[in-house]
Amino acid sequence: MKTLAFILAVFVLFFGCVGEWKAVAVPKEANASSSAATEAGLPDSIGYLYANQEYGYYGENDSYNVSFTLEDANGLVVTAPGTLKVTMVDTQNKTLYSGQTSVSEDGFAKSEGFPFYDNEAYSYRMDFSEINKSQVYYANITVEFKTQDARTFRKSRQVYLSYDLVNYSSGYGYGYDTADTLKPINASASNRDVQVTIVEGGVTGSYYRYYETTIDFRNMGPKKKEITVTDAALVAGGRQYPLYSYYSDEDVGTVYPGAAVSKTLEFTGSDYDIDESALGTNATMYLELQVWNDDGNGETFSIQVPFKP
């Protein structure tokens, strides 16, 4: 009896009275959330597109392996059945390869490591024996995916052609992408005596792709100005592309009254990839400017420039 009383006394000492005893803590479930998790929707675009050369062994052909993901409108990776068309066109507009296949939903498989990191991607192989030879070093691989409800998504990536695919005997060249030529845009907007004009723009680059622009910053006021771009973003096709820069700010410099200074700005995605077909027909460039006037007064303001990419 004394032993029982002693045990009860120790229990009360550590946990309080029996009626008020509670569990100290309960681990939270790993997936518990105060709001419902976002569910993946229908495919809305091709996500990341990757093309790499694979070397054949023991009599196998060398090949290009083309892999891609599908994304819904929220950027979540999804899978779907459909029809896939893959083309390779060199930078002299010669078609080197064209192929088509039916895709089942279970044809997408998890891909470990770079560049898909366990996301489900679809892979398509092009043997060198099926690819025509080119007279230049570069070609664009385009993936066109058509869903069962007839929606079509496209994305391209430029690759460096293997020496096995270049016809040296008939002469060759580097053949830089003709799409790298920026097209005229000439869209303008003004604020606080500063006029911003997007003179030209276009998708450039080989492995890494950027939307490159030439922009004029014109001083419409009576005194010279020191202009700095402190922030910028390109919004196109329902997506936002940040400014690609080595610096936190882009210095335009001193601009005298009535004059304009040109500046090159580049925009790209988080994976350093931007596809021209995904830009759509309407876009807006957002710029935040810090401007110091000749009298020492400074101000920061924004300018929005709608344009057609």
Salt bridges, closest charged atoms under 4 A:
GLU71 OE1 - ARG239 NH2 3.40
ASP127 OD1 - ARG125 NE 2.60
GLU144 OE1 - ARG154 NE 2.76
ASP149 OD2 - ARG151 NE 3.06
ASP177 OD2 - ARG209 NH2 3.79
GLU250 OE1 - LYS263 NZ 3.21
ASP273 OD2 - LYS155 NZ 3.56
ASP273 OD2 - ARG157 NH2 3.40
GLU299 OE1 - ARG192 NE 3.23
